[in-house]
Amino acid sequence: MMARSATALNRFACNVAKIAVKPLKPWGNAMIPFPNISPEIFTVNVAGIDFTLRWYALSYVAGFLIAIAVMRSFTSRGHLWHYNTGPLDRDQVDGLVTYLILGVILGGRIGYVLFYNLEYYVSQPGDIVRVWDGGMAFHGGFLGVVVATILYCRYNGIILWSCADLIALSAGPGIFLGRVANFINAELWGRPTDAPWGVVFPGARAQDCPGVVGECARHPSQLYEAGLEGLLLFTILVVLARLGALRRPGVVTGAFLIVYGLGRYIVEFYRVPDPQFFSEGNPYGFAYQFGDFGVTMGQTLSMPMIAVGLLLVLIKNRAPKYG
């Protein structure tokens, strides 16, 4: 049964990919021009050195600030938690976020190197530290957060699953802002589309669309992810928390893994993989190919998240509901 389901899912993925790259029939001239927004907010020159604030960097800063506010809000509502008290106090929230910042940055960069472009970085190891050139992976950042959370909870004697639930609750706004920044940077765009909401992204690679005459519109997959992995995820987790899920530590974390994993898996049908995954025999950019079928790297890394999330919800939901 599971083998048949996997085969059907892969067949669907391949069909979507084929549809996405076939010659398009435009809906008249219906397409959205890319907004003229500079990736740089401002630049300050100090002693001959330019210091630039970018939207992408601001999304990280704002994401963590919002996460702190969300954590403090929920930890102060003791009636939502088991034993009728939040897992952290205000000072501990600040300490936890410091760990999380390191986990996101180090994990995100290491994950990109290992999962998406290992061959290049093996030949150019000095470029690994050049994070300002781009190259961060959500799944790597997620693993970095897992390690940082375990270390912080063990060192401070905090209940691990309750702390994980608090982090899961606060992650959505930051993910949303990060994906919007991806859109502003005109990166991580989707496959060509003739849908009226297709966006004409700038750049030679974005406009390289075989079979398309004139400007090429693409799925704004960054905004799909912002909606599914950011706003929808945050809304679902807040509702679950208010319905009492925090009284069963681990359930909210499991729900986070399921919702994010499913959202990312779905968007991967429309998002263009990184260029290193494409070849003459792999025109769809699959990370793993099985005959005519395959999965992208994003889908490959999301499947374990979904599986672990389902197990967590099933196991933790059976635990006694405290309070």
C-alpha positions as CSV (number, residue, x, y, z in Angstrom):
1,M,0.0,0.0,0.0
2,M,2.7,2.5,1.0
3,A,4.7,1.6,-2.2
4,R,1.7,2.2,-4.4
5,S,1.0,5.6,-2.6
6,A,4.6,6.7,-3.1
7,T,4.5,5.7,-6.8
8,A,1.3,7.6,-7.3
9,L,2.7,10.7,-5.6
10,N,5.9,10.6,-7.7
11,R,3.8,10.2,-10.9
12,F,1.8,13.2,-9.8
13,A,5.0,15.2,-9.2
14,C,6.3,14.3,-12.6
15,N,3.1,15.2,-14.3
16,V,3.0,18.6,-12.6
17,A,6.6,19.2,-13.6
18,K,5.8,18.3,-17.2
19,I,2.9,20.7,-17.3
20,A,5.0,23.4,-15.7
21,V,7.7,23.3,-18.5
22,K,5.5,22.7,-21.5
23,P,4.9,25.5,-24.0
24,L,2.5,28.0,-22.5
25,K,-0.7,29.6,-24.0
26,P,-0.8,33.1,-22.4
27,W,-4.1,34.3,-20.9
28,G,-4.0,37.3,-23.3
29,N,-1.4,39.6,-21.7
30,A,-2.3,38.7,-18.2
31,M,0.8,38.7,-16.1
32,I,2.2,40.7,-13.2
33,P,5.4,42.8,-13.7
34,F,8.0,42.4,-11.0
35,P,7.8,45.3,-8.5
36,N,10.7,47.6,-8.7
37,I,11.9,47.0,-5.1
38,S,15.7,47.1,-4.4
39,P,17.0,44.2,-2.3
40,E,19.0,46.9,-0.4
41,I,17.2,49.3,2.0
42,F,20.1,51.7,2.4
43,T,23.9,51.8,2.4
44,V,26.1,53.8,4.7
45,N,29.7,54.5,4.0
46,V,32.0,54.5,7.0
47,A,35.7,55.1,6.5
48,G,35.5,54.0,2.9
49,I,33.6,50.8,3.7
50,D,30.0,50.3,2.6
51,F,27.6,48.9,5.1
52,T,24.3,47.8,3.5
53,L,21.1,46.8,5.2
54,R,19.1,44.3,3.0
55,W,15.5,43.2,3.2
56,Y,16.7,39.6,3.7
57,A,18.8,40.6,6.8
58,L,15.9,42.7,8.1
59,S,13.5,39.7,7.8
60,Y,15.8,37.7,10.1
61,V,16.0,40.5,12.7
62,A,12.2,41.2,12.6
63,G,11.5,37.5,12.7
64,F,13.4,37.0,15.9
65,L,12.0,40.1,17.5
66,I,8.4,38.8,16.7
67,A,9.4,35.4,18.0
68,I,10.5,36.9,21.3
69,A,7.1,38.8,21.6
70,V,5.1,35.6,20.8
71,M,7.1,33.5,23.2
72,R,6.6,36.1,26.0
73,S,2.9,36.3,25.3
74,F,2.3,32.6,25.5
75,T,4.6,31.9,28.4
76,S,2.7,34.5,30.5
77,R,-0.6,32.5,29.9
78,G,-0.1,29.8,32.4
79,H,-3.5,28.3,32.0
80,L,-2.6,27.1,28.5
81,W,0.3,24.9,29.7
82,H,0.6,21.7,31.6
83,Y,1.0,22.3,35.4
84,N,-0.6,25.7,34.7
85,T,2.7,27.5,34.1
86,G,4.8,28.4,31.1
87,P,8.0,26.5,30.4
88,L,10.2,29.7,30.5
89,D,10.3,33.1,32.2
90,R,11.0,36.4,30.3
91,D,14.8,36.3,31.0
92,Q,15.0,32.7,29.8
93,V,13.2,33.6,26.5
94,D,16.1,36.0,25.7
95,G,18.7,33.4,26.4
96,L,16.9,30.8,24.3
97,V,16.6,33.1,21.3
98,T,20.4,33.7,21.5
99,Y,20.8,29.9,21.1
100,L,18.3,29.8,18.3
101,I,20.0,32.6,16.3
102,L,23.2,30.6,16.3
103,G,21.3,27.4,15.4
104,V,19.5,29.0,12.5
105,I,22.6,30.7,11.0
106,L,25.0,27.8,11.4
107,G,22.5,25.1,10.7
108,G,21.1,26.9,7.7
109,R,24.5,27.4,6.1
110,I,25.8,23.9,6.8
111,G,22.6,22.5,5.6
112,Y,22.8,24.4,2.3
113,V,26.4,23.2,1.8
114,L,25.6,19.5,2.6
115,F,22.2,19.2,1.0
116,Y,22.3,21.5,-2.0
117,N,25.8,22.2,-3.3
118,L,28.3,19.9,-1.6
119,E,30.4,19.2,-4.8
120,Y,31.0,22.9,-5.3
121,Y,32.0,23.6,-1.6
122,V,34.3,20.6,-1.5
123,S,36.2,22.2,-4.4
124,Q,35.9,25.7,-2.9
125,P,35.9,25.3,0.9
126,G,36.8,29.0,1.5
127,D,33.4,30.0,0.1
128,I,31.5,28.2,2.9
129,V,31.8,31.2,5.2
130,R,30.6,33.6,2.5
131,V,27.0,33.7,3.8
132,W,26.6,37.2,2.4
133,D,26.6,35.6,-1.1
134,G,23.4,33.7,-0.2
135,G,22.8,30.0,0.4
136,M,20.8,29.1,3.4
137,A,18.6,26.0,3.8
138,F,15.5,25.9,5.9
139,H,15.9,22.2,6.7
140,G,19.5,22.8,7.9
141,G,18.4,25.7,10.0
142,F,15.7,23.5,11.5
143,L,18.2,20.9,12.5
144,G,20.4,23.7,13.9
145,V,17.4,24.8,16.0
146,V,16.8,21.3,17.2
147,V,20.4,21.0,18.5
148,A,20.3,24.4,20.0
149,T,17.1,23.7,21.8
150,I,18.3,20.4,23.2
151,L,21.5,22.0,24.5
152,Y,19.6,25.0,26.1
153,C,17.0,22.8,27.8
154,R,19.5,20.4,29.2
155,Y,21.7,23.2,30.5
156,N,18.8,25.1,32.1
157,G,16.6,22.2,33.3
158,I,13.7,23.0,31.0
159,I,11.1,20.6,29.8
160,L,12.2,19.9,26.2
161,W,8.9,19.3,24.5
162,S,7.2,22.3,26.0
163,C,10.1,24.5,25.0
164,A,9.9,23.0,21.5
165,D,6.2,23.8,21.3
166,L,6.9,27.4,22.3
167,I,9.5,27.7,19.5
168,A,7.2,26.1,17.0
169,L,4.5,28.6,17.9
170,S,6.8,31.5,17.3
171,A,8.4,30.4,14.0
172,G,5.6,31.2,11.5
173,P,6.0,35.0,11.3
174,G,9.8,34.7,10.7
175,I,9.3,32.1,7.9
176,F,6.7,34.4,6.3
177,L,9.0,37.4,6.4
178,G,11.9,35.4,5.0
179,R,9.9,34.2,2.0
180,V,8.7,37.7,1.3
181,A,12.4,38.8,1.3
182,N,13.1,35.9,-1.1
183,F,10.5,37.5,-3.4
184,I,12.0,40.9,-3.1
185,N,15.4,39.4,-4.0
186,A,13.8,37.8,-7.1
187,E,15.2,34.4,-6.0
188,L,13.7,31.0,-5.5
189,W,11.0,31.7,-8.1
190,G,8.7,29.0,-9.6
191,R,8.2,27.3,-12.9
192,P,6.8,29.1,-16.0
193,T,3.0,29.6,-15.9
194,D,0.2,31.2,-17.9
195,A,-1.9,31.9,-14.8
196,P,-2.9,35.6,-14.5
197,W,-1.0,35.9,-11.2
198,G,2.3,34.8,-12.8
199,V,5.2,37.2,-12.2
200,V,7.8,38.4,-14.7
201,F,10.9,38.0,-12.6
202,P,14.1,39.8,-13.9
203,G,17.3,38.1,-14.9
204,A,18.5,36.0,-17.8
205,R,17.8,32.7,-16.0
206,A,14.3,33.7,-14.9
207,Q,13.5,34.6,-18.5
208,D,15.0,31.4,-20.0
209,C,11.7,29.6,-20.7
210,P,11.8,27.2,-23.6
211,G,8.6,27.5,-25.7
212,V,7.6,30.9,-24.4
213,V,7.5,33.9,-26.8
214,G,8.1,37.3,-25.2
215,E,8.2,37.8,-21.5
216,C,8.1,34.7,-19.3
217,A,5.9,34.8,-16.2
218,R,6.6,32.3,-13.4
219,H,4.8,31.1,-10.3
220,P,5.6,33.4,-7.3
221,S,6.5,30.3,-5.3
222,Q,8.1,32.4,-2.6
223,L,4.7,33.9,-1.8
224,Y,3.0,30.5,-1.9
225,E,5.5,29.4,0.8
226,A,5.0,32.6,2.7
227,G,1.3,31.9,2.9
228,L,1.5,28.1,3.6
229,E,4.6,27.8,5.7
230,G,4.2,31.2,7.4
231,L,0.7,32.6,7.8
232,L,-1.3,29.3,7.6
233,L,1.2,27.5,9.8
234,F,1.1,30.2,12.5
235,T,-2.7,30.4,12.4
236,I,-3.1,26.6,12.8
237,L,-0.6,26.4,15.7
238,V,-2.2,29.3,17.6
239,V,-5.6,27.8,17.3
240,L,-4.3,24.4,18.5
241,A,-2.6,26.1,21.4
242,R,-5.8,27.9,22.4
243,L,-7.7,24.6,22.2
244,G,-5.4,23.0,24.8
245,A,-2.7,21.3,22.7
246,L,0.1,22.9,24.9
247,R,-1.1,20.7,27.8
248,R,0.2,17.7,25.9
249,P,3.9,18.7,25.3
250,G,5.1,17.8,21.8
251,V,1.7,17.9,20.0
252,V,2.2,21.5,18.7
253,T,5.7,20.6,17.6
254,G,4.4,17.6,15.7
255,A,1.7,19.8,14.1
256,F,4.4,22.2,13.0
257,L,6.4,19.4,11.3
258,I,3.3,18.2,9.5
259,V,2.0,21.5,8.3
260,Y,5.4,22.9,7.2
261,G,6.4,19.6,5.6
262,L,3.1,19.3,3.6
263,G,3.3,23.0,2.6
264,R,6.9,22.7,1.4
265,Y,6.2,19.4,-0.4
266,I,3.3,21.0,-2.3
267,V,5.1,24.2,-3.3
268,E,8.0,22.1,-4.6
269,F,5.8,21.1,-7.5
270,Y,5.8,24.8,-8.6
271,R,9.2,26.0,-7.4
272,V,12.3,25.7,-9.6
273,P,15.1,23.7,-7.9
274,D,18.6,25.0,-7.7
275,P,20.5,25.0,-11.1
276,Q,23.0,22.3,-10.0
277,F,20.2,19.7,-10.0
278,F,19.4,20.1,-13.7
279,S,21.0,18.1,-16.5
280,E,20.1,16.9,-20.0
281,G,18.7,13.7,-18.5
282,N,17.0,15.5,-15.6
283,P,15.1,18.4,-17.0
284,Y,12.9,18.8,-14.0
285,G,15.7,19.2,-11.4
286,F,14.9,16.1,-9.3
287,A,17.3,15.3,-6.6
288,Y,16.5,11.6,-6.8
289,Q,15.1,10.2,-10.0
290,F,13.4,6.8,-10.5
291,G,12.9,6.3,-14.2
292,D,10.4,8.9,-15.3
293,F,9.6,9.9,-11.7
294,G,11.5,11.7,-9.0
295,V,11.4,14.1,-6.0
296,T,13.2,17.4,-5.5
297,M,15.6,17.9,-2.6
298,G,13.0,20.0,-0.8
299,Q,10.5,17.2,-1.0
300,T,13.1,14.6,0.1
301,L,13.9,16.6,3.2
302,S,10.2,17.3,3.9
303,M,9.1,13.7,3.9
304,P,10.9,12.8,7.2
305,M,9.5,15.9,8.8
306,I,5.9,14.8,7.9
307,A,6.6,11.3,9.2
308,V,8.1,12.4,12.5
309,G,5.4,15.0,13.0
310,L,2.7,12.3,12.6
311,L,4.4,10.0,15.1
312,L,4.8,12.9,17.6
313,V,1.1,13.9,17.3
314,L,0.0,10.2,17.7
315,I,2.3,9.5,20.6
316,K,2.1,12.8,22.5
317,N,-1.7,13.1,22.1
318,R,-2.1,9.9,24.1
319,A,-0.2,11.4,27.1
320,P,-2.2,12.7,30.1
321,K,-3.6,16.2,29.7
322,Y,-2.3,18.1,32.7
323,G,-4.0,21.0,34.4
